[in-house]
Each structure stands twice: as C-alpha cells, then as structure tokens.
Amino acid sequence: MKATKTGVDRYVDLTPRLVKALDSLQTAIEAEALAAERDANALVFPSDAGTVLDGHNVAKRFRALVTRAGLPKFSIYDTRHTYASHALLMGAPVTYVSKQLGHSKPTTTLQHYAHWVPSGEHGLANRLEAWRAQQSKVELVSA
C-alpha cells in the first residue's frame, strides 16, 4: 500500500450512510467469495488482480467517468479540495479539517483554504455577548 505523503497513517471520519454502503459492499464481497469457495480479499476496493489499486489507474478511470457523465473537467484531487472547502464553509474547525486532510499543521490548511473560513462578521461578537450573558446568569444562580 502506498504511504501517505507525510508517511503518517490517519483515521478519517465517515458518514453513517457511507459506513452502511461500505459495510454492504464488504458483505456482498464476502458472500461472493464464500459462494465461490475462496477467501475474501481484505481490501474493500482491490484491483482486478486483487492488489492495492494504482493511483494513476484510479485517476484515469475517474476522468473517464466524469467525461461519460458529461460533467465539467475536474480531477479526483478536486474532490479533496471540495471536501475541505465545504467543511470550512460550514464552520468546521480548521484543526479538524487539517487532521482529516492529513496536514501536519493547521497553518498548512489555512494557507490553502483560508478564503473558505467564514468571517462571521458580527456573528461571533453576538455569540460572545450571548455566552457572557448566560455566564452572568449562571454566576447569579451559583451565588
């Protein structure tokens, strides 16, 4: 298996829907192997030869699928950028997105994606004021 660019393994969060789909796929693969009286491949997405997929071949297949679907030209790497941009736009902490992307420092993530971090304008100031008011009520009740 190809190591990550930084050489460090990481865990990434998956949606429950994706976990269910991957579990169903793995169950089908195992059932097919059992019916054929052979061992199931431990890889969820093996090559036709049963080995780890080659990144170049995956990218080539992805481009072909995008073209066949009539979508604008973009690469599989663009899906990573889209994920990071959307996560930050939705208010995910930069530290979280950085870990999901495998960046060793959040500053790397900010360098590439800072323009997607919502500025909040006065929203943060309003939230801080509401929090402080709530803390004052808690202090009064505690006293």
C-alpha positions as a Markdown table, in Angstrom:
| # | Residue | x | y | z |
|---|---|---|---|---|
| 1 | Met | 0.0 | 0.0 | 0.0 |
| 2 | Lys | 1.3 | 3.5 | -0.8 |
| 3 | Ala | 2.1 | 5.5 | 2.2 |
| 4 | Thr | 0.7 | 8.9 | 2.8 |
| 5 | Lys | 2.7 | 11.9 | 1.6 |
| 6 | Thr | 3.7 | 12.6 | 5.2 |
| 7 | Gly | 4.3 | 8.9 | 5.9 |
| 8 | Val | 1.8 | 9.1 | 8.8 |
| 9 | Asp | -1.4 | 7.0 | 8.9 |
| 10 | Arg | -4.6 | 8.7 | 9.8 |
| 11 | Tyr | -8.2 | 8.0 | 10.5 |
| 12 | Val | -10.9 | 10.0 | 8.7 |
| 13 | Asp | -14.5 | 10.4 | 9.7 |
| 14 | Leu | -17.1 | 8.7 | 7.5 |
| 15 | Thr | -20.8 | 9.5 | 7.4 |
| 16 | Pro | -23.2 | 6.8 | 8.7 |
| 17 | Arg | -24.5 | 6.5 | 5.1 |
| 18 | Leu | -21.0 | 5.8 | 3.8 |
| 19 | Val | -20.3 | 3.3 | 6.5 |
| 20 | Lys | -23.5 | 1.4 | 5.7 |
| 21 | Ala | -22.7 | 1.4 | 2.0 |
| 22 | Leu | -19.1 | 0.1 | 2.6 |
| 23 | Asp | -20.4 | -2.5 | 5.0 |
| 24 | Ser | -23.0 | -3.7 | 2.4 |
| 25 | Leu | -20.3 | -3.8 | -0.2 |
| 26 | Gln | -17.9 | -5.8 | 2.0 |
| 27 | Thr | -20.7 | -8.2 | 3.0 |
| 28 | Ala | -21.5 | -8.8 | -0.7 |
| 29 | Ile | -17.8 | -9.4 | -1.5 |
| 30 | Glu | -17.5 | -11.9 | 1.4 |
| 31 | Ala | -20.7 | -13.7 | 0.3 |
| 32 | Glu | -19.4 | -13.9 | -3.3 |
| 33 | Ala | -16.1 | -15.3 | -2.1 |
| 34 | Leu | -17.9 | -17.8 | 0.2 |
| 35 | Ala | -20.1 | -19.0 | -2.7 |
| 36 | Ala | -17.0 | -19.4 | -4.9 |
| 37 | Glu | -15.2 | -21.3 | -2.0 |
| 38 | Arg | -12.3 | -18.9 | -1.9 |
| 39 | Asp | -11.0 | -16.4 | 0.7 |
| 40 | Ala | -12.4 | -12.9 | 0.5 |
| 41 | Asn | -10.0 | -10.1 | -0.2 |
| 42 | Ala | -9.3 | -8.0 | 2.8 |
| 43 | Leu | -9.3 | -4.9 | 0.6 |
| 44 | Val | -12.6 | -3.1 | 0.1 |
| 45 | Phe | -11.5 | -1.8 | -3.4 |
| 46 | Pro | -8.9 | -4.3 | -4.8 |
| 47 | Ser | -7.6 | -4.2 | -8.3 |
| 48 | Asp | -8.7 | -6.9 | -10.8 |
| 49 | Ala | -5.6 | -8.7 | -9.7 |
| 50 | Gly | -6.7 | -8.5 | -6.1 |
| 51 | Thr | -4.0 | -6.0 | -5.1 |
| 52 | Val | -4.0 | -2.4 | -3.9 |
| 53 | Leu | -5.3 | 0.0 | -6.6 |
| 54 | Asp | -2.8 | 2.0 | -8.5 |
| 55 | Gly | -3.5 | 5.8 | -8.1 |
| 56 | His | -2.7 | 6.6 | -11.7 |
| 57 | Asn | -5.3 | 4.0 | -12.9 |
| 58 | Val | -7.9 | 5.3 | -10.4 |
| 59 | Ala | -7.4 | 8.8 | -11.6 |
| 60 | Lys | -7.7 | 7.7 | -15.3 |
| 61 | Arg | -10.9 | 5.8 | -14.5 |
| 62 | Phe | -12.3 | 8.8 | -12.6 |
| 63 | Arg | -11.6 | 11.1 | -15.5 |
| 64 | Ala | -13.4 | 8.7 | -17.9 |
| 65 | Leu | -16.4 | 8.6 | -15.6 |
| 66 | Val | -16.5 | 12.4 | -15.3 |
| 67 | Thr | -16.4 | 12.7 | -19.1 |
| 68 | Arg | -19.0 | 10.0 | -19.6 |
| 69 | Ala | -21.3 | 11.7 | -17.1 |
| 70 | Gly | -21.0 | 15.0 | -19.1 |
| 71 | Leu | -19.6 | 16.8 | -16.0 |
| 72 | Pro | -17.1 | 19.7 | -16.3 |
| 73 | Lys | -13.4 | 18.6 | -16.3 |
| 74 | Phe | -12.0 | 18.1 | -12.8 |
| 75 | Ser | -9.7 | 15.6 | -11.1 |
| 76 | Ile | -10.1 | 13.2 | -8.2 |
| 77 | Tyr | -7.9 | 15.5 | -6.2 |
| 78 | Asp | -10.5 | 18.2 | -6.7 |
| 79 | Thr | -12.9 | 16.2 | -4.5 |
| 80 | Arg | -10.4 | 16.6 | -1.7 |
| 81 | His | -10.4 | 20.4 | -2.2 |
| 82 | Thr | -14.2 | 20.4 | -2.4 |
| 83 | Tyr | -14.5 | 18.5 | 0.9 |
| 84 | Ala | -12.1 | 20.9 | 2.7 |
| 85 | Ser | -13.8 | 24.0 | 1.3 |
| 86 | His | -17.3 | 22.8 | 2.2 |
| 87 | Ala | -16.3 | 21.7 | 5.7 |
| 88 | Leu | -14.7 | 25.1 | 6.4 |
| 89 | Leu | -17.6 | 27.0 | 4.8 |
| 90 | Met | -19.9 | 25.1 | 7.2 |
| 91 | Gly | -17.9 | 26.2 | 10.2 |
| 92 | Ala | -15.8 | 23.1 | 10.9 |
| 93 | Pro | -12.7 | 24.0 | 13.0 |
| 94 | Val | -9.6 | 24.4 | 10.9 |
| 95 | Thr | -7.8 | 21.9 | 13.3 |
| 96 | Tyr | -10.4 | 19.3 | 12.4 |
| 97 | Val | -10.2 | 19.8 | 8.7 |
| 98 | Ser | -6.4 | 19.8 | 8.9 |
| 99 | Lys | -6.4 | 16.4 | 10.6 |
| 100 | Gln | -8.9 | 15.0 | 8.1 |
| 101 | Leu | -6.7 | 16.1 | 5.2 |
| 102 | Gly | -3.5 | 14.8 | 6.9 |
| 103 | His | -1.9 | 18.2 | 7.2 |
| 104 | Ser | 0.8 | 18.2 | 10.0 |
| 105 | Lys | -0.1 | 21.8 | 10.9 |
| 106 | Pro | -3.4 | 23.7 | 10.7 |
| 107 | Thr | -1.4 | 26.6 | 9.1 |
| 108 | Thr | -1.0 | 24.4 | 6.0 |
| 109 | Thr | -4.7 | 24.1 | 5.8 |
| 110 | Leu | -5.2 | 27.8 | 6.3 |
| 111 | Gln | -2.6 | 28.6 | 3.7 |
| 112 | His | -4.7 | 26.8 | 1.0 |
| 113 | Tyr | -8.2 | 27.2 | 2.3 |
| 114 | Ala | -8.4 | 30.4 | 4.5 |
| 115 | His | -10.7 | 32.1 | 2.0 |
| 116 | Trp | -13.3 | 29.5 | 2.8 |
| 117 | Val | -13.3 | 30.1 | 6.5 |
| 118 | Pro | -16.4 | 32.2 | 7.3 |
| 119 | Ser | -15.6 | 35.6 | 8.6 |
| 120 | Gly | -18.8 | 35.7 | 10.7 |
| 121 | Glu | -18.8 | 39.5 | 10.6 |
| 122 | His | -20.6 | 40.4 | 13.8 |
| 123 | Gly | -21.9 | 36.9 | 14.4 |
| 124 | Leu | -19.0 | 36.0 | 16.7 |
| 125 | Ala | -19.3 | 39.2 | 18.7 |
| 126 | Asn | -23.1 | 38.5 | 19.1 |
| 127 | Arg | -22.4 | 34.9 | 20.2 |
| 128 | Leu | -19.8 | 36.0 | 22.7 |
| 129 | Glu | -22.2 | 38.6 | 24.1 |
| 130 | Ala | -24.9 | 35.9 | 24.5 |
| 131 | Trp | -22.4 | 33.5 | 26.1 |
| 132 | Arg | -21.3 | 36.2 | 28.5 |
| 133 | Ala | -24.9 | 37.0 | 29.4 |
| 134 | Gln | -25.5 | 33.3 | 30.0 |
| 135 | Gln | -22.4 | 33.1 | 32.3 |
| 136 | Ser | -23.7 | 36.0 | 34.3 |
| 137 | Lys | -27.0 | 34.2 | 34.9 |
| 138 | Val | -25.1 | 31.0 | 36.0 |
| 139 | Glu | -22.9 | 33.1 | 38.3 |
| 140 | Leu | -26.0 | 34.7 | 39.9 |
| 141 | Val | -27.7 | 31.3 | 40.4 |
| 142 | Ser | -24.5 | 29.8 | 41.9 |
| 143 | Ala | -24.0 | 32.7 | 44.4 |
